[in-house]
Amino acid sequence: MTISWIGGFAAAVVLCACAGVDPAGTAGQVPAPVAAPASSPTAAGGGALPHYRCDQNIEFTVRFENDTAIVAAGARGDDVLLRDAGGATPQQTVYSNPRMRAEFGLGAAGRDALLHYAQPPLSVHCVRD
């Protein structure tokens, strides 16, 4: 009886110890952002976020990191879009979430973008400053 109680206690200690251990020592740390690829608009801007002006008086900035595009559109809110398959050319990148889809690297110079909002349905053409 005493042996089974000690064995159960030892098992509980081992489980608690394993649950509280962070083997990489990264608890509470935010991962460092990955640098944007050379073809990304952020790399060409020297650190300033790319700013786009669109039809319908929409403006936004975008930050690319870790296969995401973080679109900050002022009153329309911020959206985190995930890299999506698509793009007709190597310079074109597509990102989406359930609320919107964004296509970057369009036009002859690669400075155009298209935003497609799901609700209400709206598609706007944008140009990077």
N, CA, C and O atoms as CSV, one atom per row, in Angstrom:
chain,resi,resn,atom,element,x,y,z
A,1,MET,N,N,0.814,-1.183,0.000
A,1,MET,CA,C,0.000,0.000,0.000
A,1,MET,C,C,0.861,1.251,0.000
A,1,MET,O,O,0.583,2.188,-0.749
A,2,THR,N,N,1.907,1.286,0.830
A,2,THR,CA,C,2.796,2.442,0.906
A,2,THR,C,C,3.572,2.589,-0.385
A,2,THR,O,O,3.809,3.710,-0.835
A,3,ILE,N,N,3.974,1.485,-0.990
A,3,ILE,CA,C,4.759,1.530,-2.223
A,3,ILE,C,C,3.923,2.115,-3.356
A,3,ILE,O,O,4.448,2.923,-4.122
A,4,SER,N,N,2.651,1.750,-3.504
A,4,SER,CA,C,1.835,2.292,-4.590
A,4,SER,C,C,1.585,3.783,-4.389
A,4,SER,O,O,1.507,4.531,-5.364
A,5,TRP,N,N,1.458,4.225,-3.134
A,5,TRP,CA,C,1.271,5.655,-2.857
A,5,TRP,C,C,2.528,6.435,-3.243
A,5,TRP,O,O,2.426,7.508,-3.838
A,6,ILE,N,N,3.708,5.915,-2.914
A,6,ILE,CA,C,4.984,6.562,-3.249
A,6,ILE,C,C,5.167,6.579,-4.758
A,6,ILE,O,O,5.609,7.585,-5.311
A,7,GLY,N,N,4.834,5.481,-5.436
A,7,GLY,CA,C,4.947,5.429,-6.901
A,7,GLY,C,C,4.039,6.437,-7.568
A,7,GLY,O,O,4.443,7.086,-8.533
A,8,GLY,N,N,2.802,6.586,-7.069
A,8,GLY,CA,C,1.864,7.563,-7.609
A,8,GLY,C,C,2.349,8.983,-7.375
A,8,GLY,O,O,2.225,9.844,-8.246
A,9,PHE,N,N,2.910,9.225,-6.176
A,9,PHE,CA,C,3.453,10.547,-5.855
A,9,PHE,C,C,4.627,10.883,-6.769
A,9,PHE,O,O,4.730,12.006,-7.263
A,10,ALA,N,N,5.510,9.915,-6.995
A,10,ALA,CA,C,6.671,10.137,-7.868
A,10,ALA,C,C,6.223,10.422,-9.298
A,10,ALA,O,O,6.801,11.280,-9.966
A,11,ALA,N,N,5.209,9.720,-9.771
A,11,ALA,CA,C,4.704,9.951,-11.123
A,11,ALA,C,C,4.117,11.350,-11.243
A,11,ALA,O,O,4.308,12.017,-12.260
A,12,ALA,N,N,3.403,11.799,-10.214
A,12,ALA,CA,C,2.819,13.142,-10.238
A,12,ALA,C,C,3.901,14.210,-10.257
A,12,ALA,O,O,3.772,15.211,-10.961
A,13,VAL,N,N,4.971,14.005,-9.487
A,13,VAL,CA,C,6.077,14.963,-9.461
A,13,VAL,C,C,6.738,15.048,-10.831
A,13,VAL,O,O,7.039,16.142,-11.307
A,14,VAL,N,N,6.962,13.915,-11.459
A,14,VAL,CA,C,7.589,13.888,-12.784
A,14,VAL,C,C,6.714,14.608,-13.803
A,14,VAL,O,O,7.223,15.391,-14.605
A,15,LEU,N,N,5.402,14.356,-13.785
A,15,LEU,CA,C,4.499,15.014,-14.725
A,15,LEU,C,C,4.471,16.523,-14.498
A,15,LEU,O,O,4.498,17.288,-15.462
A,16,CYS,N,N,4.417,16.957,-13.261
A,16,CYS,CA,C,4.408,18.396,-12.983
A,16,CYS,C,C,5.709,19.047,-13.427
A,16,CYS,O,O,5.712,20.146,-13.981
A,17,ALA,N,N,6.801,18.363,-13.179
A,17,ALA,CA,C,8.102,18.919,-13.568
A,17,ALA,C,C,8.210,19.050,-15.077
A,17,ALA,O,O,8.743,20.041,-15.577
A,18,CYS,N,N,7.704,18.050,-15.816
A,18,CYS,CA,C,7.773,18.105,-17.280
A,18,CYS,C,C,6.881,19.208,-17.831
A,18,CYS,O,O,7.247,19.871,-18.802
A,19,ALA,N,N,5.736,19.407,-17.233
A,19,ALA,CA,C,4.801,20.412,-17.734
A,19,ALA,C,C,5.332,21.817,-17.546
A,19,ALA,O,O,5.002,22.706,-18.331
A,20,GLY,N,N,6.145,22.043,-16.528
A,20,GLY,CA,C,6.633,23.391,-16.257
A,20,GLY,C,C,7.972,23.706,-16.877
A,20,GLY,O,O,8.460,24.826,-16.724
A,21,VAL,N,N,8.590,22.763,-17.575
A,21,VAL,CA,C,9.923,22.985,-18.140
A,21,VAL,C,C,9.813,23.541,-19.546
A,21,VAL,O,O,9.034,23.040,-20.357
A,22,ASP,N,N,10.584,24.568,-19.836
A,22,ASP,CA,C,10.688,25.142,-21.184
A,22,ASP,C,C,12.079,24.799,-21.697
A,22,ASP,O,O,13.020,25.551,-21.444
A,23,PRO,N,N,12.243,23.665,-22.426
A,23,PRO,CA,C,13.576,23.213,-22.802
A,23,PRO,C,C,14.342,24.216,-23.660
A,23,PRO,O,O,15.570,24.256,-23.598
A,24,ALA,N,N,13.662,25.010,-24.443
A,24,ALA,CA,C,14.364,25.983,-25.291
A,24,ALA,C,C,14.617,27.288,-24.554
A,24,ALA,O,O,15.380,28.127,-25.033
A,25,GLY,N,N,13.987,27.476,-23.389
A,25,GLY,CA,C,14.180,28.713,-22.637
A,25,GLY,C,C,13.571,29.919,-23.330
A,25,GLY,O,O,14.100,31.026,-23.226
A,26,THR,N,N,12.451,29.717,-24.044
A,26,THR,CA,C,11.875,30.809,-24.823
A,26,THR,C,C,10.543,31.289,-24.280
A,26,THR,O,O,9.849,32.047,-24.957
A,27,ALA,N,N,10.162,30.871,-23.077
A,27,ALA,CA,C,8.865,31.275,-22.533
A,27,ALA,C,C,8.780,32.791,-22.436
A,27,ALA,O,O,9.689,33.439,-21.918
A,28,GLY,N,N,7.690,33.349,-22.935
A,28,GLY,CA,C,7.460,34.790,-22.837
A,28,GLY,C,C,8.187,35.624,-23.871
A,28,GLY,O,O,8.031,36.845,-23.889
A,29,GLN,N,N,8.969,35.008,-24.726
A,29,GLN,CA,C,9.694,35.766,-25.739
A,29,GLN,C,C,8.901,35.820,-27.027
A,29,GLN,O,O,8.278,34.833,-27.419
A,30,VAL,N,N,8.920,36.959,-27.685
A,30,VAL,CA,C,8.282,37.118,-28.983
A,30,VAL,C,C,9.307,36.732,-30.041
A,30,VAL,O,O,10.445,37.198,-29.978
A,31,PRO,N,N,8.940,35.894,-31.014
A,31,PRO,CA,C,9.909,35.517,-32.038
A,31,PRO,C,C,10.356,36.722,-32.854
A,31,PRO,O,O,9.567,37.621,-33.146
A,32,ALA,N,N,11.612,36.724,-33.210
A,32,ALA,CA,C,12.158,37.816,-34.021
A,32,ALA,C,C,11.589,37.738,-35.426
A,32,ALA,O,O,11.481,36.645,-35.982
A,33,PRO,N,N,11.218,38.879,-36.019
A,33,PRO,CA,C,10.682,38.848,-37.379
A,33,PRO,C,C,11.747,38.430,-38.378
A,33,PRO,O,O,12.931,38.737,-38.234
A,34,VAL,N,N,11.288,37.727,-39.384
A,34,VAL,CA,C,12.172,37.316,-40.459
A,34,VAL,C,C,12.280,38.469,-41.447
A,34,VAL,O,O,11.283,39.120,-41.758
A,35,ALA,N,N,13.480,38.720,-41.936
A,35,ALA,CA,C,13.672,39.814,-42.886
A,35,ALA,C,C,12.869,39.556,-44.157
A,35,ALA,O,O,12.718,38.415,-44.595
A,36,ALA,N,N,12.366,40.621,-44.728
A,36,ALA,CA,C,11.588,40.509,-45.956
A,36,ALA,C,C,12.496,40.104,-47.103
A,36,ALA,O,O,13.657,40.510,-47.146
A,37,PRO,N,N,11.975,39.299,-48.046
A,37,PRO,CA,C,12.784,38.948,-49.201
A,37,PRO,C,C,13.145,40.185,-50.012
A,37,PRO,O,O,12.455,41.202,-49.940
A,38,ALA,N,N,14.218,40.098,-50.779
A,38,ALA,CA,C,14.708,41.248,-51.547
A,38,ALA,C,C,13.659,41.790,-52.503
A,38,ALA,O,O,13.652,42.986,-52.795
A,39,SER,N,N,12.769,40.929,-52.998
A,39,SER,CA,C,11.753,41.396,-53.934
A,39,SER,C,C,10.560,42.032,-53.229
A,39,SER,O,O,9.673,42.578,-53.885
A,40,SER,N,N,10.531,41.968,-51.897
A,40,SER,CA,C,9.410,42.518,-51.145
A,40,SER,C,C,9.473,44.033,-51.119
A,40,SER,O,O,10.565,44.601,-51.094
A,41,PRO,N,N,8.323,44.701,-51.124
A,41,PRO,CA,C,8.311,46.165,-51.086
A,41,PRO,C,C,8.970,46.741,-49.848
A,41,PRO,O,O,9.488,47.856,-49.913
A,42,THR,N,N,8.978,46.027,-48.704
A,42,THR,CA,C,9.593,46.575,-47.507
A,42,THR,C,C,11.102,46.642,-47.645
A,42,THR,O,O,11.722,47.532,-47.063
A,43,ALA,N,N,11.717,45.737,-48.392
A,43,ALA,CA,C,13.168,45.737,-48.539
A,43,ALA,C,C,13.633,46.956,-49.331
A,43,ALA,O,O,14.697,47.507,-49.049
A,44,ALA,N,N,12.856,47.373,-50.305
A,44,ALA,CA,C,13.244,48.500,-51.139
A,44,ALA,C,C,13.058,49.833,-50.424
A,44,ALA,O,O,13.704,50.820,-50.776
A,45,GLY,N,N,12.166,49.873,-49.407
A,45,GLY,CA,C,11.851,51.122,-48.733
A,45,GLY,C,C,12.851,51.534,-47.677
A,45,GLY,O,O,12.719,52.623,-47.117
A,46,GLY,N,N,13.856,50.706,-47.375
A,46,GLY,CA,C,14.845,51.057,-46.391
A,46,GLY,C,C,14.265,51.170,-44.988
A,46,GLY,O,O,14.731,51.997,-44.204
A,47,GLY,N,N,13.272,50.370,-44.651
A,47,GLY,CA,C,12.720,50.355,-43.315
A,47,GLY,C,C,11.354,50.997,-43.206
A,47,GLY,O,O,10.576,50.610,-42.334
A,48,ALA,N,N,11.029,51.955,-44.049
A,48,ALA,CA,C,9.695,52.563,-44.005
A,48,ALA,C,C,8.686,51.578,-44.572
A,48,ALA,O,O,8.961,50.879,-45.547
A,49,LEU,N,N,7.517,51.531,-43.950
A,49,LEU,CA,C,6.476,50.630,-44.445
A,49,LEU,C,C,5.908,51.161,-45.752
A,49,LEU,O,O,5.689,52.366,-45.884
A,50,PRO,N,N,5.666,50.288,-46.714
A,50,PRO,CA,C,5.059,50.717,-47.970
A,50,PRO,C,C,3.661,51.290,-47.723
A,50,PRO,O,O,2.864,50.723,-46.975
A,51,HIS,N,N,3.389,52.404,-48.356
A,51,HIS,CA,C,2.091,53.075,-48.234
A,51,HIS,C,C,1.388,53.013,-49.579
A,51,HIS,O,O,1.978,53.335,-50.610
A,52,TYR,N,N,0.127,52.600,-49.569
A,52,TYR,CA,C,-0.656,52.470,-50.792
A,52,TYR,C,C,-1.849,53.412,-50.741
A,52,TYR,O,O,-2.459,53.595,-49.687
A,53,ARG,N,N,-2.182,54.011,-51.888
A,53,ARG,CA,C,-3.394,54.824,-52.056
A,53,ARG,C,C,-4.271,54.095,-53.071
A,53,ARG,O,O,-3.808,53.657,-54.124
A,54,CYS,N,N,-5.552,53.980,-52.722
A,54,CYS,CA,C,-6.460,53.161,-53.522
A,54,CYS,C,C,-7.684,53.947,-53.966
A,54,CYS,O,O,-7.942,55.057,-53.501
A,55,ASP,N,N,-8.436,53.329,-54.890
A,55,ASP,CA,C,-9.756,53.831,-55.250
A,55,ASP,C,C,-10.607,53.863,-53.978
A,55,ASP,O,O,-10.247,53.248,-52.974
A,56,GLN,N,N,-11.721,54.570,-54.019
A,56,GLN,CA,C,-12.649,54.655,-52.899
A,56,GLN,C,C,-12.023,55.338,-51.671
A,56,GLN,O,O,-12.497,55.147,-50.551
A,57,ASN,N,N,-10.963,56.132,-51.878
A,57,ASN,CA,C,-10.283,56.853,-50.792
A,57,ASN,C,C,-9.763,55.938,-49.682
A,57,ASN,O,O,-9.765,56.314,-48.510
A,58,ILE,N,N,-9.325,54.754,-50.050
A,58,ILE,CA,C,-8.737,53.821,-49.083
A,58,ILE,C,C,-7.223,53.983,-49.143
A,58,ILE,O,O,-6.638,54.043,-50.224
A,59,GLU,N,N,-6.600,54.051,-47.978
A,59,GLU,CA,C,-5.142,54.084,-47.871
A,59,GLU,C,C,-4.734,53.037,-46.855
A,59,GLU,O,O,-5.477,52.757,-45.914
A,60,PHE,N,N,-3.552,52.455,-47.038
A,60,PHE,CA,C,-3.068,51.490,-46.065
A,60,PHE,C,C,-1.557,51.368,-46.141
A,60,PHE,O,O,-0.935,51.718,-47.145
A,61,THR,N,N,-0.984,50.866,-45.061
A,61,THR,CA,C,0.415,50.461,-45.055
A,61,THR,C,C,0.420,48.947,-44.899
A,61,THR,O,O,-0.553,48.348,-44.441
A,62,VAL,N,N,1.532,48.347,-45.288
A,62,VAL,CA,C,1.627,46.893,-45.183
A,62,VAL,C,C,3.024,46.522,-44.692
A,62,VAL,O,O,4.024,47.135,-45.063
A,63,ARG,N,N,3.054,45.502,-43.850
A,63,ARG,CA,C,4.324,44.963,-43.355
A,63,ARG,C,C,4.322,43.473,-43.663
A,63,ARG,O,O,3.374,42.766,-43.323
A,64,PHE,N,N,5.381,42.999,-44.306
A,64,PHE,CA,C,5.502,41.596,-44.672
A,64,PHE,C,C,6.470,40.915,-43.706
A,64,PHE,O,O,7.592,41.382,-43.513
A,65,GLU,N,N,6.034,39.818,-43.107
A,65,GLU,CA,C,6.937,39.016,-42.285
A,65,GLU,C,C,6.369,37.624,-42.094
A,65,GLU,O,O,5.162,37.439,-41.940
A,66,ASN,N,N,7.271,36.642,-42.108
A,66,ASN,CA,C,6.906,35.247,-41.850
A,66,ASN,C,C,5.703,34.765,-42.664
A,66,ASN,O,O,4.771,34.189,-42.102
A,67,ASP,N,N,5.715,34.989,-43.950
A,67,ASP,CA,C,4.624,34.572,-44.842
A,67,ASP,C,C,3.282,35.195,-44.469
A,67,ASP,O,O,2.230,34.595,-44.688
A,68,THR,N,N,3.327,36.407,-43.901
A,68,THR,CA,C,2.110,37.153,-43.632
A,68,THR,C,C,2.269,38.573,-44.154
A,68,THR,O,O,3.380,39.073,-44.337
A,69,ALA,N,N,1.142,39.197,-44.386
A,69,ALA,CA,C,1.094,40.620,-44.717
A,69,ALA,C,C,0.160,41.257,-43.692
A,69,ALA,O,O,-1.005,40.875,-43.585
A,70,ILE,N,N,0.673,42.222,-42.944
A,70,ILE,CA,C,-0.142,42.919,-41.958
A,70,ILE,C,C,-0.559,44.242,-42.579
A,70,ILE,O,O,0.256,45.149,-42.746
A,71,VAL,N,N,-1.839,44.340,-42.919
A,71,VAL,CA,C,-2.398,45.508,-43.601
A,71,VAL,C,C,-3.054,46.404,-42.562
A,71,VAL,O,O,-3.982,45.982,-41.872
A,72,ALA,N,N,-2.575,47.643,-42.446
A,72,ALA,CA,C,-3.156,48.635,-41.527
A,72,ALA,C,C,-3.876,49.675,-42.369
A,72,ALA,O,O,-3.242,50.495,-43.033
A,73,ALA,N,N,-5.211,49.636,-42.339
A,73,ALA,CA,C,-6.019,50.495,-43.204
A,73,ALA,C,C,-6.825,51.525,-42.423
A,73,ALA,O,O,-7.945,51.852,-42.814
A,74,GLY,N,N,-6.282,52.036,-41.338
A,74,GLY,CA,C,-6.947,53.101,-40.589
A,74,GLY,C,C,-8.314,52.678,-40.078
A,74,GLY,O,O,-8.432,51.690,-39.353
A,75,ALA,N,N,-9.353,53.428,-40.456
A,75,ALA,CA,C,-10.709,53.173,-39.974
A,75,ALA,C,C,-11.236,51.798,-40.395
A,75,ALA,O,O,-12.128,51.253,-39.745
A,76,ARG,N,N,-10.693,51.240,-41.469
A,76,ARG,CA,C,-11.124,49.903,-41.910
A,76,ARG,C,C,-10.507,48.808,-41.053
A,76,ARG,O,O,-10.888,47.642,-41.166
A,77,GLY,N,N,-9.570,49.168,-40.211
A,77,GLY,CA,C,-8.962,48.199,-39.301
A,77,GLY,C,C,-7.716,47.553,-39.862
A,77,GLY,O,O,-7.316,47.800,-40.999
A,78,ASP,N,N,-7.118,46.724,-39.037
A,78,ASP,CA,C,-5.911,45.989,-39.393
A,78,ASP,C,C,-6.290,44.548,-39.731
A,78,ASP,O,O,-7.194,43.970,-39.127
A,79,ASP,N,N,-5.589,43.986,-40.699
A,79,ASP,CA,C,-5.810,42.595,-41.082
A,79,ASP,C,C,-4.481,41.885,-41.179
A,79,ASP,O,O,-3.521,42.422,-41.730
A,80,VAL,N,N,-4.422,40.675,-40.644
A,80,VAL,CA,C,-3.270,39.806,-40.816
A,80,VAL,C,C,-3.659,38.800,-41.889
A,80,VAL,O,O,-4.571,37.994,-41.705
A,81,LEU,N,N,-2.956,38.860,-43.005
A,81,LEU,CA,C,-3.249,37.988,-44.149
A,81,LEU,C,C,-2.143,36.954,-44.266
A,81,LEU,O,O,-0.970,37.265,-44.059
A,82,LEU,N,N,-2.510,35.746,-44.592
A,82,LEU,CA,C,-1.539,34.670,-44.774
A,82,LEU,C,C,-1.195,34.511,-46.245
A,82,LEU,O,O,-2.038,34.725,-47.116
A,83,ARG,N,N,0.051,34.134,-46.516
A,83,ARG,CA,C,0.510,33.916,-47.888
A,83,ARG,C,C,-0.354,32.858,-48.526
A,83,ARG,O,O,-0.647,31.827,-47.921
A,84,ASP,N,N,-0.754,33.117,-49.739
A,84,ASP,CA,C,-1.684,32.261,-50.455
A,84,ASP,C,C,-1.037,31.813,-51.756
A,84,ASP,O,O,-0.122,32.465,-52.259
A,85,ALA,N,N,-1.502,30.728,-52.284
A,85,ALA,CA,C,-1.054,30.332,-53.616
A,85,ALA,C,C,-1.636,31.329,-54.609
A,85,ALA,O,O,-2.682,31.928,-54.359
A,86,GLY,N,N,-0.983,31.496,-55.686
A,86,GLY,CA,C,-1.493,32.419,-56.702
A,86,GLY,C,C,-0.395,33.341,-57.176
A,86,GLY,O,O,0.751,33.267,-56.732
A,87,GLY,N,N,-0.770,34.192,-58.069
A,87,GLY,CA,C,0.198,35.100,-58.665
A,87,GLY,C,C,0.552,34.626,-60.050
A,87,GLY,O,O,1.000,33.496,-60.243
A,88,ALA,N,N,0.346,35.506,-61.017
A,88,ALA,CA,C,0.606,35.147,-62.412
A,88,ALA,C,C,2.078,35.288,-62.771
A,88,ALA,O,O,2.534,34.695,-63.750
A,89,THR,N,N,2.830,36.067,-61.991
A,89,THR,CA,C,4.261,36.264,-62.261
A,89,THR,C,C,5.025,36.039,-60.961
A,89,THR,O,O,4.425,36.042,-59.886
A,90,PRO,N,N,6.340,35.843,-61.043
A,90,PRO,CA,C,7.121,35.657,-59.812
A,90,PRO,C,C,7.088,36.869,-58.874
A,90,PRO,O,O,7.228,36.705,-57.662
A,91,GLN,N,N,6.905,38.077,-59.409
A,91,GLN,CA,C,6.876,39.265,-58.541
A,91,GLN,C,C,5.529,39.455,-57.859
A,91,GLN,O,O,5.433,40.230,-56.907
A,92,GLN,N,N,4.491,38.775,-58.317
A,92,GLN,CA,C,3.159,38.930,-57.738
A,92,GLN,C,C,2.997,37.996,-56.540
A,92,GLN,O,O,3.268,36.799,-56.636
A,93,THR,N,N,2.553,38.554,-55.412
A,93,THR,CA,C,2.275,37.753,-54.225
A,93,THR,C,C,0.819,37.958,-53.824
A,93,THR,O,O,0.251,39.033,-54.016
A,94,VAL,N,N,0.234,36.917,-53.269
A,94,VAL,CA,C,-1.172,36.941,-52.885
A,94,VAL,C,C,-1.271,36.533,-51.419
A,94,VAL,O,O,-0.656,35.557,-50.990
A,95,TYR,N,N,-2.053,37.294,-50.660
A,95,TYR,CA,C,-2.293,37.033,-49.244
A,95,TYR,C,C,-3.791,37.104,-49.008
A,95,TYR,O,O,-4.493,37.843,-49.697
A,96,SER,N,N,-4.294,36.332,-48.024
A,96,SER,CA,C,-5.730,36.374,-47.765
A,96,SER,C,C,-6.057,35.950,-46.342
A,96,SER,O,O,-5.253,35.330,-45.646
A,97,ASN,N,N,-7.263,36.309,-45.941
A,97,ASN,CA,C,-7.908,35.814,-44.732
A,97,ASN,C,C,-9.401,35.773,-45.061
A,97,ASN,O,O,-9.769,36.125,-46.182
A,98,PRO,N,N,-10.267,35.368,-44.154
A,98,PRO,CA,C,-11.695,35.294,-44.514
A,98,PRO,C,C,-12.319,36.647,-44.870
A,98,PRO,O,O,-13.343,36.685,-45.553
A,99,ARG,N,N,-11.726,37.748,-44.423
A,99,ARG,CA,C,-12.298,39.076,-44.659
A,99,ARG,C,C,-11.813,39.729,-45.950
A,99,ARG,O,O,-12.542,40.514,-46.556
A,100,MET,N,N,-10.586,39.413,-46.378
A,100,MET,CA,C,-10.060,40.075,-47.573
A,100,MET,C,C,-8.979,39.245,-48.256
A,100,MET,O,O,-8.420,38.309,-47.684
A,101,ARG,N,N,-8.710,39.627,-49.496
A,101,ARG,CA,C,-7.617,39.037,-50.301
A,101,ARG,C,C,-6.850,40.212,-50.879
A,101,ARG,O,O,-7.451,41.175,-51.356
A,102,ALA,N,N,-5.525,40.141,-50.840
A,102,ALA,CA,C,-4.680,41.218,-51.355
A,102,ALA,C,C,-3.662,40.640,-52.328
A,102,ALA,O,O,-3.035,39.614,-52.064
A,103,GLU,N,N,-3.514,41.323,-53.461
A,103,GLU,CA,C,-2.540,40.929,-54.480
A,103,GLU,C,C,-1.536,42.068,-54.615
A,103,GLU,O,O,-1.920,43.205,-54.888
A,104,PHE,N,N,-0.260,41.770,-54.427
A,104,PHE,CA,C,0.805,42.770,-54.516
A,104,PHE,C,C,1.733,42.441,-55.683
A,104,PHE,O,O,1.764,41.312,-56.174
A,105,GLY,N,N,2.488,43.454,-56.116
A,105,GLY,CA,C,3.463,43.255,-57.190
A,105,GLY,C,C,2.856,43.289,-58.574
A,105,GLY,O,O,3.395,42.691,-59.506
A,106,LEU,N,N,1.743,43.982,-58.720
A,106,LEU,CA,C,1.073,44.069,-60.017
A,106,LEU,C,C,1.566,45.287,-60.796
A,106,LEU,O,O,2.266,46.140,-60.253
A,107,GLY,N,N,1.200,45.356,-62.051
A,107,GLY,CA,C,1.587,46.487,-62.901
A,107,GLY,C,C,2.990,46.312,-63.450
A,107,GLY,O,O,3.740,45.439,-63.014
A,108,ALA,N,N,3.334,47.156,-64.412
A,108,ALA,CA,C,4.629,47.055,-65.086
A,108,ALA,C,C,5.798,47.224,-64.123
A,108,ALA,O,O,6.812,46.539,-64.250
A,109,ALA,N,N,5.661,48.132,-63.165
A,109,ALA,CA,C,6.748,48.389,-62.210
A,109,ALA,C,C,6.589,47.579,-60.923
A,109,ALA,O,O,7.449,47.658,-60.046
A,110,GLY,N,N,5.516,46.808,-60.788
A,110,GLY,CA,C,5.291,46.025,-59.582
A,110,GLY,C,C,4.821,46.845,-58.399
A,110,GLY,O,O,4.900,46.378,-57.262
A,111,ARG,N,N,4.328,48.066,-58.634
A,111,ARG,CA,C,3.910,48.969,-57.549
A,111,ARG,C,C,2.395,48.977,-57.324
A,111,ARG,O,O,1.910,49.681,-56.438
A,112,ASP,N,N,1.655,48.215,-58.103
A,112,ASP,CA,C,0.202,48.193,-57.968
A,112,ASP,C,C,-0.229,47.023,-57.093
A,112,ASP,O,O,0.489,46.036,-56.936
A,113,ALA,N,N,-1.428,47.167,-56.526
A,113,ALA,CA,C,-2.018,46.111,-55.709
A,113,ALA,C,C,-3.523,46.122,-55.917
A,113,ALA,O,O,-4.103,47.123,-56.338
A,114,LEU,N,N,-4.136,45.002,-55.618
A,114,LEU,CA,C,-5.593,44.894,-55.625
A,114,LEU,C,C,-6.026,44.377,-54.263
A,114,LEU,O,O,-5.463,43.409,-53.750
A,115,LEU,N,N,-7.028,45.026,-53.679
A,115,LEU,CA,C,-7.647,44.545,-52.449
A,115,LEU,C,C,-9.057,44.088,-52.781
A,115,LEU,O,O,-9.802,44.786,-53.470
A,116,HIS,N,N,-9.412,42.926,-52.291
A,116,HIS,CA,C,-10.749,42.378,-52.491
A,116,HIS,C,C,-11.348,42.126,-51.111
A,116,HIS,O,O,-10.948,41.194,-50.414
A,117,TYR,N,N,-12.314,42.966,-50.721
A,117,TYR,CA,C,-13.013,42.783,-49.456
A,117,TYR,C,C,-14.195,41.852,-49.672
A,117,TYR,O,O,-14.877,41.934,-50.693
A,118,ALA,N,N,-14.440,40.961,-48.706
A,118,ALA,CA,C,-15.540,40.008,-48.829
A,118,ALA,C,C,-16.893,40.629,-48.492
A,118,ALA,O,O,-17.852,40.455,-49.243
A,119,GLN,N,N,-16.985,41.354,-47.365
A,119,GLN,CA,C,-18.254,41.928,-46.929
A,119,GLN,C,C,-18.064,43.350,-46.463
A,119,GLN,O,O,-17.264,43.567,-45.553
A,120,PRO,N,N,-18.723,44.308,-47.006
A,120,PRO,CA,C,-19.474,44.205,-48.248
A,120,PRO,C,C,-18.506,43.990,-49.406
A,120,PRO,O,O,-17.360,44.434,-49.342
A,121,PRO,N,N,-18.947,43.322,-50.447
A,121,PRO,CA,C,-18.056,43.042,-51.571
A,121,PRO,C,C,-17.502,44.336,-52.179
A,121,PRO,O,O,-18.250,45.233,-52.567
A,122,LEU,N,N,-16.182,44.402,-52.248
A,122,LEU,CA,C,-15.525,45.592,-52.785
A,122,LEU,C,C,-14.146,45.199,-53.285
A,122,LEU,O,O,-13.401,44.516,-52.582
A,123,SER,N,N,-13.800,45.621,-54.489
A,123,SER,CA,C,-12.451,45.444,-55.033
A,123,SER,C,C,-11.918,46.815,-55.393
A,123,SER,O,O,-12.590,47.602,-56.062
A,124,VAL,N,N,-10.690,47.096,-54.938
A,124,VAL,CA,C,-10.088,48.406,-55.215
A,124,VAL,C,C,-8.683,48.223,-55.765
A,124,VAL,O,O,-7.954,47.311,-55.376
A,125,HIS,N,N,-8.326,49.110,-56.674
A,125,HIS,CA,C,-6.994,49.179,-57.258
A,125,HIS,C,C,-6.163,50.144,-56.432
A,125,HIS,O,O,-6.647,51.217,-56.073
A,126,CYS,N,N,-4.929,49.790,-56.126
A,126,CYS,CA,C,-4.061,50.605,-55.279
A,126,CYS,C,C,-2.706,50.786,-55.936
A,126,CYS,O,O,-2.271,49.951,-56.729
A,127,VAL,N,N,-2.035,51.892,-55.598
A,127,VAL,CA,C,-0.695,52.189,-56.096
A,127,VAL,C,C,0.183,52.562,-54.908
A,127,VAL,O,O,-0.210,53.365,-54.062
A,128,ARG,N,N,1.376,51.973,-54.850
A,128,ARG,CA,C,2.325,52.273,-53.783
A,128,ARG,C,C,2.957,53.640,-54.022
A,128,ARG,O,O,3.371,53.946,-55.140
A,129,ASP,N,N,3.035,54.472,-52.964
A,129,ASP,CA,C,3.690,55.789,-53.056
A,129,ASP,C,C,5.162,55.647,-53.384
A,129,ASP,O,O,5.868,56.649,-53.500
